[in-house]
């Protein structure tokens, strides 16, 4: 009997300990989630357009750049990479965060009308248009279909031609049922922050070996990298439908040669990019008549972080050369 009582007490103790740990982790996650939600909501605005609401943020001053974020992003990803000294207009593309994936906004062609309406609502006539990675198609279609609204174009590590990607599977992780939506994404972000060597020392499709060396010795850029990761995966479920739609739209990319784009275009790409490979930049430079390709030697997909000063300098030079001093 004493043994049974002893075993029962041990069992109760183990169960109590598990429940305690669960409650602690659950509470920390929910508090973090609430804080992140407030941060995202407070950092952006909602513009009510004719088809539906579009989330956006504006940071900086001077010449306006309508800048489209990459896969897994949202307005917050763009703002985490903003170019100092320029007014960045950063919409969350359809299916990301608080911009719904409406039927009329699924294709790269149709959603350009919404971006025009957004600019009209903000009282902005002409912009430089930019896109990073999966935001490249949005910039290209906007420039093609609304040349009267665009002065210049900037493409950074951008998708510029058709490609076939596997649809990212989304199966709700088991632990999300116990702790709440996106718990495992939260754990992943915490893990990368706790063990930065996972991304800074091991091969991956975001950073080249040269990028990793730079970031390991630069605390400011390292912080920028982790901010980018956080802004790409926090509330991942709220970004998934946009990411999935991007993959569908990649296959429909126009590949005419030349592309019907006459504006000055700056293409920036690392020649060691294994995510959006260097041939995308070469293709765009060949097919866009007034394009300049700036190659960043040995850089990977997130060259905008590892080589931020260099890229910023080239963007400033490019805009100073091709700017008509756009004013709001």
C-alpha positions, 0 to 999 in steps of 0.5 A: 500500500505504501508503495502504491501511495508513493507511486500515486504521489509521484504521478500527481507530482509529475502531472502537476509539474507538467501542468505548471510548465504548460501554464507558464509557457501558455501565459508567456506565449499569449502575452507575447502574442498579444504584444506582437498583435498590438505592435503590428496593428499600431504600426500600420493603417487600413485604407478602405478601397473600393474592393476592400481594405488594404493595410499599409504603413509609411515611414521616412520622408523625401521621395516616395517609394512604393515598396513591395515586400517578399514572401512571408512578409507584410508591411512590417517586413518592408519597414524592417528593410527601409532605406533611410532618407526616403518615404517608404509606402509599404502595403501588405500585399493581398493575403498578408496580415490585414489585407485580405486575399480577395478574388479581384486581388489575386492576380498581379495584373488586377491588384495593380488597380488597388495600388493606384487607388491607394496612391490616389487616396494618399494624394500621391501622383508618381512614385519610384516602385520597388520590390524585394524577392517575391515583391518583384512581380508586383513592382514589375506589373505596376510599372508595366500597367501604370507607366504614368504613375512610375518614375523609376523602378528598383528590384532587389533579389527579385523574382522577375520571370516565371518559376515553379515552386512547391506549395508550402504545406500548412498543417496546424502543428500539434502544439498549436492546438494546446498553446494557440495559433502560431505557437510553433512559429513563435518557438522557431523565432525564439530558437533562432534568437537563442541559437543564432548559429543556426542561420549565421553558421550553417548553410541556408538559402537566405545568407551566403557564406560571405553574408554570414561572416559580415553579420557575425561581426556586425551587431547592428546588421545582426539585429536587423536580420533577426528583426527581418525574421521576426517580421516574416514569421510572427503570425505566420498563419496570417501570411500564409494565404498570400505566400500560397497565392504568390506561388500560383502567380509565379507561374503566370509571370510575363516573359516577353522580351523586351518587357514593356517598361521604359522607366530607368530600372536598378536591379540589385542582386547577389551572385551567390543567391540560392533562393532567387538565383542570379539568372533572374537578375540577368534575365531582367537586365536583358529584358528591361530596356533601360535597366542597370544591373548592380551585382553584389559579389559573393552575396546571398538573398538577404544582401540588403541586410549584409550589404546595406550601406552599399545598396543604400548608396547605389539606390541614392545615386540611382534616384538622384540621377533619375529623380525629378524631385517628386514632391507630395 
